[in-house]
Amino acid sequence: MSEYKDTKCYKGWSNGDCCCNCEHRVKIMKHPSNKGIAKGSISEVMGYGCKCPLEDGSMKGSVVFSDWKHGYCELYWRKEE
């Protein structure tokens, strides 16, 4: 079962939809061989990414980075079980 079932977050959108409970959101972890702020343990979260391509199919295979786990976009899709 998903940790997001029936979870609402009001930091993203007024109806409870948020990047933190979106199917497209992924955590971006640090790595010991990285430099600067990206250097660290693989158990440390560096930020969050949206793996959703644009509606026209462009950016396929790309991830949009965010340093905050909350937000909202037009391509939001709530995580399911």
N, C-alpha and C positions, 0 to 999 in steps of 0.2 A: 504494500500500500504506500502511496506517495505521502510525503510529509506535507504536501500542499493541498490535499483534499479539503474543500470547504474553508480554506484559509483566505481571509481577506486582509488587505493591507491598505491603509488610508494615506500612506506617504506617496503613493503613485498616482492614484486617480480616485475621484470621489465615490465610485461604486465598489471599491475594494480591489480592483484590478491593478496589478503592479508588476514591474519587471521581476521582483523577487518571487512571484508565483506564476511566471510565464514559462511555457514549454521551451522557448528559445534561449533562455538565459543559461549561461554556464559560468562556473568559477574559473578564474585564471590564477594558477598557482605559481609561486616563485620556484627558482632552481638554484642549487649551489654554484653552478658554473656561470650564471648570469652576472652582469655588472650592475652597479648602482642600486636603485631601489628594487630592482627585479631579483637581486641576489638574496637567497635565503633558503629555508627548508621547503621541501615539496609539500609540506603540510600547512604552509602559510599562504593565505589568500592575498594576492596582489591586487586583484580587482575582479571585474565581472565582464562578461562578453555577451553580446546578442548574436546568435548564429543564424538569424533569420535573413534570408536574401530579400531584396526589394521585390515588390509585386511584379515588376517587369523582368525579373530573373537576373538582373545585373547584380554584381557583387557575390555571385554564387561561390561558395567556398570561403567567404570572408567572415570575419568576426569583428563587430564594432565594440571597442573597449570603453568601459566606464569605471570610474573609481568609486562609484556609489551604487549600491545594489537596488535602489529604488528608482522608479520612473515609470513611464508609460509611452507606448507608441501605437501606431495604427495597425501594426501586425501582431498585436498581443494575442496570445492563445493560452488560456489557463491550463496548467498542468493537470493531468488526470491520473487516476490510479495506474 
